Amino acid sequence: MKFSLKKQLSSIPQPSIGTTIIAFIRNNCNKSWFRWAKRISLTIIVSIVLFLILNFIFPLHTKVEYAQLITAKDGSVLYAFLSHDDKWRMKTELDEITPELRKAIIHKEDRLFYYHPGVNVMAIGRAVVNNIFTGRKTSGASTITMQVARLLEPKRRTYGNKIIEIFRALQLEWYYSKDEILQLYLNLVPYGGNVEGVKSAALLYFGQLPNRLSVAQITTLAIVPNRPTSLSLNRNPVLLKQERDKWLKRFQEDEVFSDTLIDDAINEPLQLRRTPLPNIAPHLSYRLHTKYPEQAILKTTLNRITQDKVQQLAYNYHKRIRKYNIHNLAVIVADNKTREITAYIGSPDFTDNDHAGQVDNARAIRSPGSTLKPLVYALGIEAGKITPKTMLLDVPSQFGGYSPENFDQKFNGAVTVENALVNSLNIPAVKVLEDITVPVFVNKLKAARFEQISRDERKLGLSVILGGCGTTLEELVGLYSSFANEGLFTPISSFQSSEGEKKTTVRLISRQAAYMISEILMQAVRPDLPTGYQNSYHAPPIAWKTGTSYGRKDAWSIGYNRKYTVGVWVGNANAEGVPELTGADIATPLLFQLFNTIDYNAAGSRLLAPKNMPLRLVCAETGLLPGDYCTHQVVDYYIPLISNTQTCKHMKEVPVSADESFSYCTACLPESGYKKKLYENLPPALVSFYNTWSVAYRRIPPHNPSCTRVFQSDAPQIITPADGREYMIDAIEPPEMLLTCHADNDVKQVYWYINDKFYKAAKATDRVFFQPDLGEVKISCSDDKGRNTNISIVVKKM
């Protein structure tokens, strides 16, 4: 019977555990409990809906106006600007909140900070009870979140405003993480006067960033906000230290910090003194402040150590050159690997109001003098027109009416490209620019971000290579940095770019051309080194170039090696010229002082040659491939399939009479009674220069006077006046105009014609003057071989 009953019971479906519990509650609990549960749930739902509605109607505003900080790459402060409401309210970043700072603040202000939703209900209840029984406000029960709400919207302390504060605290918890709320608190806590925030107090009174504070300093800053008047950082240090030590002992009792840290903190003297904020790189700071006025922290690329060294050197050098009436200079140091500006000096003395010390000369538009010449030669090299040993003419020349002169107003005849660049000769540079054309050159400068040149593009001519344009020191340093980076241009920057942001890089010149120019610029004799190799072994290898603007208003010196590019400008902010102001004499000494300071005895500074950098033998007289008569040959760099492959013809064989009194052409060459001799095959311009300056050379004897052949090539080249130009003259007292030409080596005499009328016979090197008529004037020049050249000018009265 038992067995059958058990079997029957087992066949009946058994209720689940959940069903059993619900049945138990229904049978044993009062129905009023369900009503209370429903009311609580309904209250919560209504509260949430009400919060969402109020949150929509009264949105939270957490925009804080911070005092802007300009920082170096390592985070140290360079400069600071007051907030718009004249507060020192500096933003503490999340990574500056150390564990010690977090522990001290939370333990003192709100131990349950990470556990409540912004409001500590139990603390509020306790405060209400205490206030009722004592009849006064003894406790506010404010959490850190509620304090943030009050600091964001300061109001009188009333019960109504406390409710608003609670609502705002809930909003803060809704929108922000606990760490972000703590960050807001640390940024807003008052420290008396116009000082707000832990970072401001740390910098102003301890000279440290928050992440470098000791436990004693942290505790000091933690206790001041609750009593900013009695525990002011400006006065009563004895009371402040007593309170600090009292709280340190509390932290020890509550095991917030170790006994060792507490003992060290108590023994640490309290040294409080309001110190001025750093005043480093003010020109760059104002520049960034103007460009990004709303950003709380502007992180620059400056290296604090390098900046301090450069600033000191610049200031000392500036004091030395004041005796020449030179009062301003600018320096930029760029890291060639990162393209970051590591030091920036806009003027050596920002406070020098008498000499415009606040002008940022690193960005001022100035005439660059000869500093653009390396680029024009590099373009000539990569175009295949020249190599370092190519011979160029440095003689008086006309380029469409433009007659440049050298800085020393002298000429050197035939010079190599490397000689012309090292000595900064003007005529060869203009000639190369004429060959590659101004538009090609200007387009390269535009690619290198030369802003003023981009704006003046249509106005620029051949004079651009000699400083007839506007550039800045920053632009020139960026250009020279591309030579150090194998011809690749990337804009240099003083502002830390966002993570993942890539800088635009363009190939400005070829690797081979960049290396050739660098090798040439390293040949210049450094003024700071003795001749003995042993004395200069540790000095950094530098390629460098100087420049001096017209009127001696700007002196430049820019150098680079594998690691750094350094640019120096020296002059006066008011553009006043000074006789002593030259790039070589005034700017260059500072350039080498800077390099010897930031890169002395450093490894890896020398530029490396590209793999495809072959050498070849060329004629030393022309820089061309050796011909039949080239006995003197030198080694030269070249670019395969691009560099000029023309064969040298600097010597030519000329048939002359037995007594060498005259020469023959093929038309008048006798069957016998002559001999052949080698003569220099000089261009007419060089012959004219030699004749003018009495330079000895072997003249080709005059042509056979009985020959009637008219030659069609190598006609005289009229130098002045310039073909196609307009000339304005005084109609009452018209001046005479100069006639000059370049003729071939064997030309003895030329014949001048004005408007097809014979005017005068003269030597090829003579300077001839004539009185022009108004209107169009045709000028002709024929040599003693019958070769003729015509030009036309227009003469107008003033």
C-alpha positions, 0 to 999 in steps of 0.5 A: 500500500505504501509503495502504491501511494508513493508511486501515485504521488510521484506521478503528480506534477511537482511545483517549481522552486520559484512557484513555491516561493511566490505561493509562500509570499502570497500566503504569508505576506500582507497585501500592503507590502505589495502596495508599498513595493508598487509605490516605491517602483512607481516613485523611482520611475517617476523620479527618473522620468522627472529627472530626464524632463528637468535635464532636458529643460535645464541642461548642464553647463560645464564649460570652464574658462581656463588660464591658458598654459603653453608647455614644452614637449616634456610638459613643463610650463613655458608661459601662462595667460590669465583666463577671460575673467582674470583668474589663474585657473589652470587645467589639471589633466587626468594624467597629472592626478597622481594616486597620492593626490587622489587618495588625499582629496577623496579621503578628506572630502568624500570617502564614498566618492566612488560608491554613491551616485553623486549624492550621499543620502545617509550623510544628507539625513544625518546633516538634516537631523543635526541641523534641526537639533542644533538649530544651525547649519553644522554640516552640509553633507556635500559630496565632491560631485555636489561641490563641483556643482556649486563651483560651476554655479555659485549660489547662496547656501539655502535649502532651495539652492541645495536641492538645485545642487543635488540635481546638478550633481546627479546630472554630473554623474549622468554625463561624466565618469568619476575621474572626470568629476574629480578632475573638475573638482581639482580644477575649480577649488579656490585657494584665495584671490584669483587662484583656483585649482590645484595646478595653479596653486602648485605652480604659483606656490611650489613651482611644481606641476601636480604630478611632481608634488610631495605628500606634504605639499599635496596635504597642504593643498588639500586642506586650504579650500575648506578654509581659504581665508584662515589657511591662506597660502599667502599668510600665517604659515605656522597655522597652516603647517599645524593643520597640515601635520594634523591631517598627515597624522589622520592619514597615518591613522587611517592608513592612507599613506605609509608611515615612511611617507608620513614621517618624511612629510611631517619633517618636510619644511613648509616653504611657501612663496608666491613666485612668478610663472615661467616667462619662456618663449614669449613670442611663440607663446603669444603666437599660439595664444592668438591662434588657439585662444580657447584651448586650455593647454597648448603643447609645443615641440620646444625642448626646455633644456635646448630653449634655455641654452639658446635663450641665454646665448642669444641674450648674451650675444645681443648685449655684445652687438648693441655697440654696433647699433644692432638691437634685435635677433631671432633664432630657430632650431629644428630637429631634422628627424622629427621636423619639430622646432626645439628652440624659438627666439623671436627677440632676445629681450621681450621687455626691451620696449625701446627697440621693439622687443615684442616683435617676433622677428622669426616670423617677420617678412625680410629680404633673404639676401643670398640665402636662396642660392643653394636652392637655385644651384640644386635645381640647376644640378638636377636639371642637368645644367651644372655640376659642382665643378662646372665653370660659370662666368662672374663678369659684368652681365646684362639680363634683360636690363638687369645688371647685378653686382657682387656684394664686394662690387668685384668680379672673378672671371671664370669660377666653379659652381662650388666656388660661386656658391661658397663665396656667394657670387651674384652673377653666376647665381642669376645666370643659373636662375635664368637657365632654369627660369624664374617660374620653376624656381618660384614653384619650388619655393611655393612648395616649401610654403613660402607664403609671401613669395606665393602672394608676390609670384607674378611680381618676381624676376631674376632679382629674387635670387639676390633677395628681391622677395620677402621670406621669414626665418621660419621658412628658410629653416624649413627649406634648409632642413630639406637639404638635410633630409635628402631633398624631402620637404616637410613643414617644420612645426612648433605645435604638437600635432594630434595623434595619428596626424601625418605631415605632408611631405614633398620631394623638393629636390633630388637626393643627389642634388641635395647631397652635392649642395651640402658638400659644397656648403661644408667647404666654407671656412668656419670662422670659429675653428682654428686651422689645426685638425686636432682642435676641431675634431669634436666640432659638429660638421655643418653645412652653412650659408650666409646672406645680407640684404640690400642696405645691410638691414638683415644678416642671415646665417643658416646651418645644418647637419644630420641632426639639426637645422639652425637659423639666425637672423640679426638686425633691427626690427625697424629695418634700420641698416647698419654698416657692420651688419653682414651675415658672415661677420654678425650672424655666423658667430652666433650660429656656430656658438649655438651648434657647439652648444647643442651638438658638440662632440655628438655622433651621427651628425655628418650627412650620408651620401646617397647610394647612387652618388657616382664620380667622374673625371672632368676638365678642370677648366670647364667642368665638362667631360675631358676633350682632346686637349684636357690635361688637367682633370679633377673628380666631380659628382654627377647624376647618371643620365641627367648631368651634362655629357658635353665634351670640353672644348676649352682649347682650339687649334688655330692656323696662324702665319709663320710669324704668328702675326695673323690667323687664317680661316678655312677660306683663306688658309694657304697651301703652305707657310702656316702652322697650327697652335692651340689657343684658349677658346674663351667666350666673348664675355670672358675676353671682354672681362680680361681686356677690361681688367688687364688679365693676361691671356693668349690672344688669337692673332687678328684674322687675315686682313686680305680675307673677305669672308663674312662670319655668321657666328660669334657676333658681338654681344651688346651689353649696354644698353639693354635690348627692348628697354625704355629709358627716361632722360631729361629733355633739357639736359639729356645725358649720354648713354653708354655702349659696351659689348662682348666680342670674341677672342680674336676681335681687335676692333668693333664698329658702332652704328646708331639708326643705321648710321656709322657712329664710331670705331673702337676697341672691343673693350672700349666704353663708348658714349653717345647722345640719344634722340627721343623715340625708338633708337636702333643700335648696331655693333659689327666686329672686324670679321663682319659679324653684326648684332642689332638691338632696339631701345626706346628713349622718352623724356621725363 
